[in-house]
Amino acid sequence: DSYQEAHISVKLSPQNVFARWELINLLIHRTEAPITEKEMKEAIPHLEKIIEIDSDNRQAHLDIADCYENLGEWQNAIHHYREVLRIGQLPEDLDEWNDIDVWVHEVHLDVARCLEQIKNYDEAVKELTIYREKIRELNADEESMNAINQKIEELKQKTHKKK
């Protein structure tokens, strides 16, 4: 029922971002059942419309990038993940202690993962290096730093094998 109501709301008011978010939430942000390829494909045009209305809508870029990545559309995913990074941290990312929520930095991992899928290891290393520097600034634990360093070395080895 909620799905039908959200569809009708979007149909009646196609410029209404709130209505589109309601539908998107039902399609790809629910927890009671796995998200299907069909639902991701259905969500994409709604996310594109939100981005058309507000090109700096970080959440829309992140959601569409996730959909594209899950569909194996690596270049589209990379583009939208990079848009998230372009937009970066926002004032609303501050928590009650005035500390910044740093989740946006983790998007470098998403970009690197997609770049690895298309065998662009050099660019993936660059993304991981940026991420490593960001978490170093935030005093990341040794285990996290070691994991990133290990992944960078793994990708560098793939680069050498490729050549």
Long-range contacts (C-beta under 8 A, 24 or more apart in sequence): 2-26, 10-46, 14-49, 15-53, 17-50, 17-53, 17-54, 20-46, 20-49, 20-50, 21-50, 24-50, 24-63, 28-63, 28-66, 28-67, 29-63, 35-70, 37-70, 37-71, 40-67, 40-70, 40-71, 41-67, 41-71, 43-67, 44-68, 56-87, 58-83, 58-84, 58-87, 58-90, 58-104, 61-87, 62-107, 65-110, 69-110, 69-113, 69-114, 72-117, 74-114, 74-115, 74-117, 74-118, 75-118, 77-110, 77-114, 78-111, 78-114, 78-115, 81-107, 81-110, 81-111, 81-114, 82-111, 85-111, 102-134, 102-138, 105-131, 105-134, 105-135, 105-138, 106-131, 108-134, 112-151, 112-155, 116-155, 116-158, 119-158, 119-162, 121-155, 121-156, 121-158, 121-159, 121-162, 122-159, 124-155, 125-152, 125-155, 125-156, 125-159, 128-152, 128-155
